[in-house]
Amino acid sequence: TVITGSTALAATPADTDEFLISDAGTIKRIDYSHIKTTAGLVQTGRTVTTSAVNDVQLDDIFSSTYNNYILLLRHFLPVTDEVDLMMRLNMSGTQSAASKYCYMNEFLDNGGGSQGSFSGDDNTEFEMAHDVDNDVFKGGASFMLHIQTELGDTSACTFSANGTGSFVADSGIQYSSHFGGSFKDSSTPAATGVDIFFNSGNIASGEIICYGFKTTWVKY
C-alpha cells in the first residue's frame, strides 16, 4: 500500500488509530493510546452575573468524565448588607434542599486579632461566608474548592468539598477561611451542578468557574 497522506483525518484520533514510527531503523506501528497526552484541568463550565439576581446556577459541570473538580466562586457581592453566602447542589437542574448538608467553616481575620467558626449538621445548604459586606470595593466573598463527586452510581449522591476563601464582614474586617463539607444521600440523584445564593436579598455580582480532572486511586 502506498502511503500518500492525501486524506486528512480532521478529528482527534481514536485510541486504536495507528501511527508509523522508526524504532532504531525498523518501521513499526503504534496505537494513538500509547502516545496521546492526558489533559490537566479542563473547564467544564462558567457563568457570570453583573445584575441583581436571586441566585446563580451552574449545572452540568459534574459528570462521569472526571472524579475531581476545582470550583471557583469569585467576588460574590450581595445587594443587601450583612448577609450569608450559601451553596446548594443541583441534580439535573433541580436544586436540592434536603437536610443532608454537613459542613465546618473556620475563619481568622487577616490581622490575627479574632477568629471564629460556624458549622452545620444535616442542614438544608452549605454556609460559605457570614455577614458579607455589600460595598463593591471590598470584593464580597471568594472561594476555591476541591470537589470530589461520584457519578458512577447516578441513583445516589456522594459529594465532598474542601478549600479556602476570603470574605469581608460588615464590620469591615477581612477574613480568611477554610471550608469543609459533604452531602451524602442514597435517595438523592448524583449532583450535576451548584446553586449559589445569599440567605436574604439578591446577588449583585459573582462568577462561578469549574474545572475537571481525572485521578487514579493508588493503594499503598
N, C-alpha and C positions, 0 to 999 in steps of 0.2 A: 504494500500500500504506500502510495506517495503522499507524504505529509506536506500540504501547501499552506495551511493556516488561513485560507481564504474566507472561511466562515467564522464569524465572531460568535462567542458564547453569549455575551450581553447580559450575564447574570452571574451571581455568586456560584461557584462550582458546588456540586453535590459532594458529600463526603467520599463517595465511591468513584467520582471522576478521577481520571488518571493523567499524570504528567510524565514526560520522559526526562531522565537525568543521566548524566555520565558519572558512573561510580568507578573511579580510578581507570577510566578509559572504556569501561563496559557500559553500554546503554541498557538502562533498566527503567521500569515504570514504577510509579509510586502514587498511592491514593492521596487525594487532597486532604483527607482527615489527618494525615501524618505531618503536614507542613502548615496547616492553617493556624492562625493565631486566634486566641480567645480574647474577646473584648473585655476591657476592665469595666468601668462604670458606664452604664447605658441609660440615658434619660428615658423614663417611662411615662412622664407626664409633667406638665407645668401649667399653672394658672395664676393670673394677676388680677387684682381688683383695685381700682382707684376711686371708686364711688361707693356711697353708703349702701351696704347690703346686709341682710340678716345673718348670712353665713357664707362661707367659701368652701365648695366641694371640689374634690379632685378624685374621680373614680377611674376604674380600670387601670390602676397603676401597679397592683399586685396580681401576679399570675403564677402559673406553674413553671414559667420560664426561668424564674430566679427564686432563690430561697433567702436572699438577704437584700436589704434596701437601705439607702441613705435618704432620709426625708428632711428637707429644709423648710422651715417656717420662717419667713423673712419679714421683719418690720410690720407686724400686725398691730395696727393702731385702732383704738376704739373711738366711736363718736362720743359716747358717754364717759365721763371721767371716773376713775377708780372702780373698774370692773375686772372680772376674772376671765382669762383666756381658757377656753375649753376645747377638747377634741373628742369626737366620736368616730366610730368606724362605719363605713358603708359596706353593705352587702349587695352587690349588683344594683347600685343606685338607691338602695333603701337604707336610711340612717338607723342604726341600732341604738336604742336607749335601754337595752337590757341591763339589769343590775349585776353586771359581771366585770366592771372596770375596777381594777385594783392598782394603786399607784402610791409612790412616795416622791415628794419633791423637797429637796433641801436647798436652802439659798443662803448666801453670805453677801453683805454689801461690800462693794469694791474697796472701801476704806478699812474693812476688817472690824468695823465697830459693832455690828449687830448681825445676828444670824437667826434662822428660824426654819420651820418646815410645815408642810401641810400634806395630808395623806387621805386616802380613801380606800375602803374595803367593800366590795360589792356595790359600788356607786353606778350611776347611770351615764357617766362620762369621765374622761381624764381632765383634771385641773392642771393646766400647764403653767400659768402665771397668775399672780394675785395682785389686786388693786392697781392695774396698769394705768399709767398716766396717759391722757389723750393729747398732750402737746406734741405737735409734729416733730419739732426739733429734737425731742428726747428719744425718738426712734421706736417706741412701742415695745413689743416683745418678739424675740427671735430665738429659734432653737434648731439644733442639728441632732437628729435621732438616728440610731441604728435600729432598723426594723427587721425582725425575723417573723415570717409567717409561713404556714404550711398549707399549700393548696392541693396537696396530693389527695386529701380526703375533703372534697368540697361540701360534705354534709355537716362538717364541724368547723369551728373557728379556733385556731391556736395562733395567738398574736402576742408579741412582746416588743417593747420599745425601751431603749436606754440612750441617754445622751445629755448634752449640756446646752445651756441657753443663757440669755440675759434679758432683763426687763427693768423698766424704771417705774417705781411705785408712785402713787400720788404724792407721797412725802417728798419726792424729788430724788430719792436715793436710788442709785443703780445697783441691781443685784445680779450676781452670777449664781446660776442654779444647776443642780444635777437632778435629772428626772429618770425614774424607772417605773415601768408599768406593764401590766399584762391584761389580756382578755382571753378567757378560755371558756368555751361553751359548746357542749356536744350537740345541742339542739339548734344552734345558730349556723347558717351557711358561712363559708370562709369569707374573710374580709377581702374586698377588692379596691377599697379606697378610704379616704378620710374626709371628715367634715369639721371645719374649724369655725368657732363662733365665740362670742362673749356671753356671759351669763345674764347681761342686761344691755339693751341697745344694739346698735348696728356696728359693723366693721367699717371703718373709714377707708382703710387700705391694707394690703397684705399680699404676700406671694407664697405659693407652695411649689416646690420643685422636688421630684422624686427620681432617684437613680437606682437601678437594679444591678446586682452582680451575683454570680454563682460561686458557691464554695463547696468543697468536698470534705465530708467529715472523715477524720482520721482517728482510728482507735490506737491509743498508746498502751 
